[in-house]
Amino acid sequence: MTRAKKIKSEPQLTAEWTLPAAATLGSSVRAKGILLEIRARMPKAMAKALDVRAGTLVLGMAESEAAAFRAASAIIAQALVGIESLPVIPREIEDILTIKTSERHRWLKDGRLPSAGTRTVKLRGRARKITFHVFDPLVVEELLDSDRLDAWREQDAETSRENRRRAAWNRKARAEKTGKIAPADGDTAERVQLVGWEEFAREGLLR
């Protein structure tokens, strides 16, 4: 039986960059988004050599690719300048603030969650493009450190309760108008049949 040859791995060149808390805002989803943003600025052959682990960007390439390693390191270092101001995309803000997609849509629509503009990207392997709102990281950080989200949720709950009350009243008004139920006005309403009324009348208690 032929013994398999042991393949020695080529020595690696590595470099690391710790992402600042002001950039990640404590979110692994945001850290992954920063990784993808920086990869997009790198040549395709180099991009796969960059990864993120526990909030730290890690570049690893073979020693034989020393020139490419230096070039990639320079691109990454330059891309990290001012990375704290990189707009926050929808999936990131939902993770950072622990909010639902429905809440993001509702608060964006009524102006409580201000948009910092829109971004259009092409889906991988498809001709279709999508456009979505992005958010200012300073605004997101301010919301993260405040109690406004709880206040918004309570406001939404009260609005929902009020809408249910209004809907119930409208249903009742429509039913009265169509004669399905008796109007509340005793002078013009039909007498409502009560449970046990016939037995009550037979006993002569009204005489």
N, C-alpha and C positions, 0 to 999 in steps of 0.2 A: 504494500500500500504506500503510495507516494505521500510524503509528509508535506503538508501545506507550508508554504514559505511565509514567514512573519514579515509583514510589511511595516516598515518604520515610517511613522508620520513625519512630515517635514516640520522643522522648527517654525514656530509662529511668532509673528510680530503683533503685539497687542497695544491698545491705547484705550483709555477710559475717560469719559466726561460725565461728571455728576450733574444731573439736571437740577437747577434751582427750584426751591419750593414755590417761588412766585410764578414759575413757568408751568409746573405740573398741577399746582393747586391741590395737591394730595390725591390726585387721580391717576390710576394706572392706565385708564383709557386715554387720558390726556397725554401721558408719557408716550403711549403707542402712537398717538396722533402726531406728536413731535418727531418721533422716529420716521414715520412715513413722509412727513414734510421734508426732512433732511435727505432721506433717500431719494426723493424726487429731484433734488438738486445735484445728485451725484450721477456719474456715468453708470449705466445699467450693470456693467461687470463689477463695479465696486460696491454698488448699493447692497447687494446680498451679504457683504462682509460685515455690515453694520447691524447691530441688534441692541435691544434695551433690556436690562435686567435690574429689577428693583430700583427704578428711577435713575439708572446709570447707563449711558450709551457705551457700548463696547464694540471696538473695531478689531477684527482679527484677520490677518492675512499671512501667507507664507513668506519666509525670508527671501525667497527668490523674487517676490513682488515688492521689493523695498521701495522702488520708485513710485509704484501705484499706491503703496501704503502712505508715503509722504504726501502725495497729491490728495488722497482721500482725507487724511488728517487735516490738511489745510482747508478743504471744503467744509468739513464738519465744524472746525473752529470758527470759521467765518459765519456759517449758518447759525451758530449759537449766539452770535452777537445780537442782543435785543430780542432774544427768543421769548421773553416774558410778554411781549406785545403781540405775539401771534394770535390772531382771532380764534375764539373758541367755537367749535362746530357743534351741531345739535347733540350728537351722541355724547360728546364730552361734557357739555353743560348739564345734561341729565344725570351723568355720573357724579359730577362735582357737587351739584346741589341736591342730589337724591330726589329728583322730581320725575313725574311721569311724562310721557310724550304728550298726553292730552293736556296736562297743565302747561307745558311749554307752548303748545299751540294757542291755548286760551289766553295766557298772559301776554304772549306776543301780539295776538290779535287786538286785545283791548289796551295795549300800550304800557302795561305794567312792566313788561320785560322788553327793554329797548333793543332794537336791532342795530348792529354796527355795519349793516350792508348785506349784500348777497354774494354768493360764490357759486360758480358753475363748473362742474367737473364732468368728465366723460367716464362712464362706467367701464371697467376693465373688460375687454373683449366684446364690447357692444358699441354701436354707433350712437346710441341714445345718450343724451346729456341730462343732468339733473341740476336744478338750481335750488339753493337753500339759504336761509338766513344764518349769519354768523354773529358772534357777540364779543363785546369788548371785555378782555380779561379783567380789567380794573373794576368794571361793573359787576362781573361775576364774583370777584373776590369780595366786593362790598356786600353783595347779597349773602354770600357764604358766612360772613361775620355778623350779620344782622338777624333780627327775628321777623323780618318782613314776610318771609315765605309762610310762616304760621298764620300771620295776620291775613294774608291773601287767601289761604285755605279756609279760614273761618268766614271770610267775606263771601267766598264761593259757596260755602255750605248754607249761609243765610239766604243768598240769592236763589239757590236751589229750592230751599224750603218755601220761599215766597212764590217762586214759579209754580210749585206744586199746589199751593193754596189758590193761586189765581186760576190755574187750570181746572181745579175742582169746582170753583165758583162758576167758571164759564160753562162747564159741563152741566151744572145744575140749572143755570139760566137757560141754556138751550133746551134742556129737558122740559122745563116749565113752559117754554114758548111753544113747544110741539105737543104739549098736553100729556107727556109721558109721566109726569109727576104733578101733584097738586101745588099751586102757588102757595107761598108762605102767608099771603094776605088772607085773614079769616073771613072778611066780608065778601070776597069774590071766589074763594077757594071751595072746591068740593070737599065734603066731609071725609076725612081719612078713616078707613076701617081699622079699628083697634083690635088687638088680640083679646079674645074673651068678651067682646062687647055684647054679642048675642046672648050669652049666658047671663050677663049682668042685667040685660034688659028683661029677660024672662023672670028673674027674681023680683021684679017690680020695685027695684030700689030707687028708680027715678020717679015713682008715683007719690 
